[in-house]
Amino acid sequence: MSTGDHVDKYDVKKAHRQLYAPSAKEFAVVDVPEFRYLAVDGQGDPNTSAAYAQAIEALYGVAYTLKFASKRTLDRDFVVGPLEGLWRADDPAVFLSRDKQAWEWTMLISQPTWITEEMVRSAIDDVAKKKAPPAIDAVRLHTMTEGTSVQILHVGSYDDETPTLDRLHNQYLPEHGLAFNGDHHEIYLSDARRTPPAKLKTILRQPVKPA
């Protein structure tokens, strides 16, 4: 690793390109190793829920504080990863029907392996003192290993995911003898504030196991 202004930046999308650059045409089976994430849990419609907006605010506040602290104290820089989300419900049919009030979620931002619990706690304390976002106390470090998963790139509005999810749930998985083995996972490669809905790029991932 070089030093000074030429510190090599870790970028999860480049380090794990096979997981962050899937085809938009075909489902792909991948093996997802252990990752660490900043995480906040919540429930409700992400378009209207104050809790969702507060979760995102707190996550990014801590993520950027960690980035700068890592560069300053460890001389290790990294690109803040894309926003990711785990989505679940008592009745999975609410995802196909887009009944968003019934959705439960865990919003995530991946972290490099060298980010420790102590560093996260320090970053949370710093953000709490400077900005005090409402959801700051809900931020936690979450470790997850999804293992065998099926994923595809969706290009377009989030509300247009239904046909792809229907194809995954009712065609691809049954035809390949697979069943759900964890929460529906989405990775948001585009900034929804700056990208037209028709051009949004979202990875749709489903951990699976033999049926």
Kinemage of the C-alpha trace (Angstrom):
@kinemage 1
@onewidth
@group {chain A} dominant
@subgroup {mainchain}
@vectorlist {calphas} color= white
{ca met a 1} P 0.000 0.000 0.000
{ca ser a 2} L 1.278 3.439 -0.866
{ca thr a 3} L 1.101 6.402 1.479
{ca gly a 4} L 0.091 10.039 1.591
{ca asp a 5} L -2.158 11.214 -1.197
{ca his a 6} L -1.770 7.917 -3.029
{ca val a 7} L -3.336 5.571 -0.506
{ca asp a 8} L -5.004 2.695 -2.342
{ca lys a 9} L -8.742 2.868 -1.794
{ca tyr a 10} L -10.585 -0.321 -0.979
{ca asp a 11} L -13.811 -0.525 -2.977
{ca val a 12} L -16.125 -3.443 -2.194
{ca lys a 13} L -17.622 -3.250 -5.709
{ca lys a 14} L -14.175 -3.854 -7.253
{ca ala a 15} L -12.873 -6.282 -4.627
{ca his a 16} L -15.978 -8.458 -5.123
{ca arg a 17} L -16.868 -7.631 -8.700
{ca gln a 18} L -18.682 -10.940 -9.261
{ca leu a 19} L -21.127 -9.981 -6.506
{ca tyr a 20} L -21.615 -6.333 -7.463
{ca ala a 21} L -21.737 -6.496 -11.280
{ca pro a 22} L -24.262 -9.198 -12.264
{ca ser a 23} L -25.976 -9.629 -15.604
{ca ala a 24} L -29.291 -7.910 -16.207
{ca lys a 25} L -30.410 -10.765 -18.467
{ca glu a 26} L -29.906 -13.998 -16.573
{ca phe a 27} L -30.031 -15.104 -12.963
{ca ala a 28} L -26.620 -16.087 -11.618
{ca val a 29} L -25.728 -18.354 -8.711
{ca val a 30} L -23.015 -16.861 -6.495
{ca asp a 31} L -21.354 -17.718 -3.195
{ca val a 32} L -21.481 -14.729 -0.864
{ca pro a 33} L -18.798 -14.827 1.864
{ca glu a 34} L -18.900 -13.159 5.255
{ca phe a 35} L -19.348 -9.384 5.115
{ca arg a 36} L -19.527 -6.747 7.803
{ca tyr a 37} L -22.096 -3.989 7.562
{ca leu a 38} L -23.309 -0.942 9.375
{ca ala a 39} L -26.985 -1.752 9.937
{ca val a 40} L -30.239 -0.169 11.099
{ca asp a 41} L -33.523 -2.097 11.458
{ca gly a 42} L -37.006 -0.738 10.820
{ca gln a 43} L -40.435 -1.254 9.302
{ca gly a 44} L -42.783 0.495 6.882
{ca asp a 45} L -42.952 2.096 3.463
{ca pro a 46} L -39.465 3.390 2.545
{ca asn a 47} L -41.072 6.140 0.452
{ca thr a 48} L -43.018 7.645 3.335
{ca ser a 49} L -41.548 6.313 6.591
{ca ala a 50} L -39.693 8.872 8.712
{ca ala a 51} L -37.861 5.952 10.339
{ca tyr a 52} L -36.459 4.900 6.960
{ca ala a 53} L -35.122 8.372 6.134
{ca gln a 54} L -33.633 8.639 9.611
{ca ala a 55} L -31.971 5.241 9.251
{ca ile a 56} L -30.294 6.284 5.997
{ca glu a 57} L -29.137 9.576 7.502
{ca ala a 58} L -27.550 7.810 10.480
{ca leu a 59} L -25.928 5.095 8.348
{ca tyr a 60} L -24.230 7.529 6.001
{ca gly a 61} L -23.154 9.765 8.876
{ca val a 62} L -21.358 6.884 10.566
{ca ala a 63} L -20.026 5.439 7.274
{ca tyr a 64} L -18.292 8.672 6.252
{ca thr a 65} L -17.010 9.268 9.788
{ca leu a 66} L -15.449 5.778 9.697
{ca lys a 67} L -13.927 6.429 6.286
{ca phe a 68} L -12.188 9.608 7.437
{ca ala a 69} L -11.113 8.072 10.759
{ca ser a 70} L -9.651 5.046 8.974
{ca lys a 71} L -7.675 7.215 6.585
{ca arg a 72} L -6.459 9.495 9.373
{ca thr a 73} L -5.512 6.908 11.995
{ca leu a 74} L -4.699 3.808 9.928
{ca asp a 75} L -3.697 5.333 6.574
{ca arg a 76} L -6.277 3.001 5.019
{ca asp a 77} L -8.872 4.627 2.796
{ca phe a 78} L -11.988 3.106 1.283
{ca val a 79} L -14.904 4.023 -0.928
{ca val a 80} L -18.131 4.143 1.064
{ca gly a 81} L -20.127 1.196 -0.232
{ca pro a 82} L -23.558 1.392 -1.831
{ca leu a 83} L -26.694 1.371 0.268
{ca glu a 84} L -28.064 -2.156 0.656
{ca gly a 85} L -31.254 -3.495 2.187
{ca leu a 86} L -32.598 -6.738 3.606
{ca trp a 87} L -36.370 -7.024 3.219
{ca arg a 88} L -38.677 -9.419 5.017
{ca ala a 89} L -42.342 -9.900 5.963
{ca asp a 90} L -44.528 -12.490 7.646
{ca asp a 91} L -46.188 -13.010 4.259
{ca pro a 92} L -43.680 -12.803 1.350
{ca ala a 93} L -46.586 -12.108 -1.022
{ca val a 94} L -46.556 -8.469 0.156
{ca phe a 95} L -43.417 -7.934 -1.934
{ca leu a 96} L -45.157 -8.971 -5.130
{ca ser a 97} L -48.248 -6.949 -4.206
{ca arg a 98} L -46.017 -3.984 -3.161
{ca asp a 99} L -47.828 -3.647 0.184
{ca lys a 100} L -44.997 -1.532 1.550
{ca gln a 101} L -46.498 -0.801 4.953
{ca ala a 102} L -46.042 -4.482 5.799
{ca trp a 103} L -42.362 -4.536 4.876
{ca glu a 104} L -39.666 -4.959 7.522
{ca trp a 105} L -36.141 -3.936 6.592
{ca thr a 106} L -32.537 -3.768 7.650
{ca met a 107} L -30.607 -1.092 5.782
{ca leu a 108} L -26.892 -1.731 5.334
{ca ile a 109} L -23.582 -0.228 4.195
{ca ser a 110} L -20.716 -2.716 3.835
{ca gln a 111} L -17.482 -2.160 5.751
{ca pro a 112} L -13.887 -3.260 5.130
{ca thr a 113} L -12.636 -6.144 7.266
{ca trp a 114} L -10.359 -3.884 9.322
{ca ile a 115} L -13.234 -1.799 10.704
{ca thr a 116} L -13.702 -2.917 14.320
{ca glu a 117} L -16.563 -2.716 16.779
{ca glu a 118} L -14.544 -0.160 18.736
{ca met a 119} L -14.098 2.031 15.638
{ca val a 120} L -17.827 1.857 14.924
{ca arg a 121} L -18.694 2.801 18.500
{ca ser a 122} L -16.297 5.758 18.339
{ca ala a 123} L -17.795 6.903 15.017
{ca ile a 124} L -21.330 6.638 16.410
{ca asp a 125} L -20.303 8.753 19.404
{ca asp a 126} L -18.729 11.372 17.115
{ca val a 127} L -21.825 11.631 14.926
{ca ala a 128} L -24.091 11.769 17.978
{ca lys a 129} L -22.127 14.707 19.387
{ca lys a 130} L -21.915 16.670 16.129
{ca lys a 131} L -25.278 16.071 14.464
{ca ala a 132} L -27.364 13.862 16.771
{ca pro a 133} L -29.482 12.237 14.017
{ca pro a 134} L -32.583 10.569 15.508
{ca ala a 135} L -31.589 7.016 14.540
{ca ile a 136} L -27.936 7.191 15.603
{ca asp a 137} L -28.442 4.889 18.601
{ca ala a 138} L -29.907 2.229 16.295
{ca val a 139} L -26.727 1.875 14.201
{ca arg a 140} L -24.877 -1.391 14.809
{ca leu a 141} L -22.136 -3.510 13.257
{ca his a 142} L -23.699 -6.579 11.648
{ca thr a 143} L -21.840 -9.639 10.324
{ca met a 144} L -23.590 -11.816 7.756
{ca thr a 145} L -22.726 -14.776 5.534
{ca glu a 146} L -25.379 -15.374 2.857
{ca gly a 147} L -23.634 -18.274 1.127
{ca thr a 148} L -25.263 -19.673 -2.013
{ca ser a 149} L -27.486 -16.998 -3.539
{ca val a 150} L -29.235 -16.198 -6.811
{ca gln a 151} L -28.976 -12.657 -8.125
{ca ile a 152} L -29.682 -10.459 -11.130
{ca leu a 153} L -29.352 -6.782 -12.040
{ca his a 154} L -32.634 -4.887 -12.301
{ca val a 155} L -32.600 -1.693 -14.394
{ca gly a 156} L -35.587 0.558 -13.825
{ca ser a 157} L -37.960 1.761 -11.142
{ca tyr a 158} L -38.046 -0.100 -7.837
{ca asp a 159} L -41.783 -0.662 -8.390
{ca asp a 160} L -41.007 -2.442 -11.660
{ca glu a 161} L -39.112 -5.232 -9.873
{ca thr a 162} L -42.260 -7.354 -9.497
{ca pro a 163} L -42.012 -9.320 -12.795
{ca thr a 164} L -38.384 -10.209 -12.091
{ca leu a 165} L -39.148 -11.277 -8.527
{ca asp a 166} L -42.125 -13.291 -9.744
{ca arg a 167} L -39.889 -15.039 -12.293
{ca leu a 168} L -37.312 -15.755 -9.578
{ca his a 169} L -39.803 -17.052 -7.017
{ca asn a 170} L -42.165 -18.973 -9.263
{ca gln a 171} L -39.964 -20.127 -12.160
{ca tyr a 172} L -36.224 -20.080 -11.568
{ca leu a 173} L -36.147 -21.409 -8.003
{ca pro a 174} L -38.686 -24.254 -8.538
{ca glu a 175} L -37.057 -25.250 -11.842
{ca his a 176} L -33.649 -25.504 -10.156
{ca gly a 177} L -34.861 -27.217 -6.992
{ca leu a 178} L -34.091 -24.232 -4.766
{ca ala a 179} L -35.858 -22.581 -1.832
{ca phe a 180} L -35.429 -19.367 0.156
{ca asn a 181} L -32.620 -19.371 2.721
{ca gly a 182} L -32.675 -15.819 4.068
{ca asp a 183} L -33.997 -12.335 3.491
{ca his a 184} L -34.486 -10.751 0.086
{ca his a 185} L -31.427 -8.540 -0.437
{ca glu a 186} L -31.219 -5.441 -2.626
{ca ile a 187} L -28.087 -3.448 -3.474
{ca tyr a 188} L -28.662 0.074 -4.758
{ca leu a 189} L -25.952 0.946 -7.274
{ca ser a 190} L -27.595 4.253 -8.267
{ca asp a 191} L -28.299 7.400 -6.290
{ca ala a 192} L -32.102 7.626 -6.443
{ca arg a 193} L -31.909 11.382 -5.817
{ca arg a 194} L -29.948 11.964 -9.022
{ca thr a 195} L -30.942 9.087 -11.303
{ca pro a 196} L -34.125 8.901 -13.409
{ca pro a 197} L -36.282 5.945 -12.287
{ca ala a 198} L -35.904 4.215 -15.651
{ca lys a 199} L -32.116 4.121 -15.227
{ca leu a 200} L -31.870 2.965 -11.603
{ca lys a 201} L -29.607 -0.067 -11.191
{ca thr a 202} L -30.461 -2.459 -8.358
{ca ile a 203} L -29.040 -5.890 -7.625
{ca leu a 204} L -31.744 -8.328 -6.515
{ca arg a 205} L -30.275 -11.165 -4.445
{ca gln a 206} L -31.916 -14.147 -2.765
{ca pro a 207} L -29.982 -16.592 -0.546
{ca val a 208} L -31.085 -20.138 -1.409
{ca lys a 209} L -30.796 -23.778 -0.341
{ca pro a 210} L -31.885 -27.088 -1.893
{ca ala a 211} L -35.683 -27.396 -1.750
